[in-house]
Amino acid sequence: MITGFFGLSTTGTIFLLLLVLLVGYLIFRVMQYLLKAVVVGIMFMAIPFVLQALGKPVATDIKSLLWYMILGIVMFFVMRSVRFGFKATQKAMSPFSKKFEKKKSQKNQ
C-alpha cells in the first residue's frame, strides 16, 4: 500500500485534501457574507450624519451610532432571509408553474 500525506493512503490523502478545500471555501463564503453585513452596518452609521446635514436634530454619540450599525446589520440579515425565502418558494413552485404554462398555451391554440 502506498502511503501519502500523514501516513494516509492515496485515497485518504485525496479525501483530506478535498475536505480542506471544502472547509476553506465555506470559510471564505461566510467571511464574504459577514463582510457585506459589516459594510451595510457602516453605511447605516452614516444615516444620522445625513439627517443632521438635512437639518434634523439627531444624536450622533457612540451609543446611537452603534444602534444604527446594529440596525443595518439586522436589516441586512432580514433582507437576505426574505430573499432566500422567495427563491426557495420559486424553486418549489416551478414544476407547478411549468404545468400551468403548458395548459395555458394549449387553451390558446
C-alpha positions in Angstrom: 0.0 0.0 0.0 1.3 3.4 -0.9 1.3 5.9 1.9 0.9 9.6 1.3 0.5 12.6 3.5 0.3 11.9 7.3 0.8 8.2 6.6 -2.6 8.0 4.9 -3.3 6.0 1.8 -3.6 7.8 -1.5 -7.4 7.8 -1.2 -7.2 9.2 2.3 -4.9 11.9 1.2 -7.2 12.9 -1.6 -10.2 12.9 0.8 -8.3 15.0 3.3 -7.3 17.5 0.5 -10.9 17.7 -0.7 -12.1 18.2 2.9 -9.6 21.0 3.5 -10.6 22.7 0.2 -14.3 22.5 1.1 -13.8 23.9 4.6 -11.6 26.7 3.1 -14.3 27.5 0.6 -17.0 27.6 3.3 -14.9 29.9 5.5 -14.3 32.2 2.5 -18.1 32.4 1.7 -19.0 33.0 5.4 -16.4 35.7 5.7 -17.6 37.3 2.5 -21.2 37.3 3.8 -20.1 38.8 7.1 -18.0 41.5 5.4 -21.1 42.5 3.4 -23.1 42.8 6.6 -20.5 45.0 8.2 -20.3 47.2 5.2 -24.1 47.7 5.3 -23.8 48.4 9.0 -21.2 51.1 8.4 -23.4 52.6 5.7 -26.3 52.7 8.2 -24.0 54.6 10.6 -23.9 57.4 8.1 -27.7 58.0 8.4 -27.5 60.3 11.5 -24.9 62.5 9.8 -27.0 62.7 6.6 -30.1 63.7 8.7 -28.0 66.3 10.5 -26.9 67.7 7.2 -30.6 68.0 6.2 -31.3 69.9 9.4 -32.9 67.2 11.5 -31.9 67.0 15.2 -30.4 63.6 15.5 -27.9 62.4 18.2 -24.5 61.3 16.9 -23.0 59.9 20.0 -21.3 56.5 20.1 -24.4 54.7 21.5 -26.7 55.9 18.7 -24.1 55.2 16.0 -23.7 51.6 17.3 -27.5 51.3 17.4 -27.7 52.4 13.7 -24.9 49.9 12.8 -26.7 47.0 14.5 -30.0 48.1 12.9 -28.2 47.9 9.5 -26.7 44.5 10.1 -30.1 43.2 11.3 -31.8 44.6 8.3 -29.2 43.0 6.0 -29.9 39.6 7.6 -33.6 40.1 7.3 -33.4 41.1 3.7 -31.2 38.1 2.9 -33.6 35.8 4.7 -36.6 37.1 2.8 -34.7 36.9 -0.5 -33.8 33.3 0.3 -37.4 32.5 1.1 -38.6 34.0 -2.2 -36.0 32.0 -4.1 -36.8 28.8 -2.3 -40.6 29.3 -2.9 -39.9 29.9 -6.6 -37.8 26.7 -6.9 -40.5 24.7 -5.0 -43.3 26.1 -7.2 -41.5 25.9 -10.6 -42.9 22.5 -11.5 -46.4 23.7 -11.0 -45.9 26.9 -13.0 -44.5 24.9 -15.9 -47.6 22.7 -15.9 -49.8 25.8 -15.8 -48.0 27.4 -18.7 -48.4 24.2 -20.8 -52.2 24.1 -20.0 -52.5 27.8 -20.8 -50.7 27.5 -24.1 -52.9 24.5 -25.1 -56.1 26.5 -24.5 -54.8 29.5 -26.6 -54.2 27.3 -29.6 
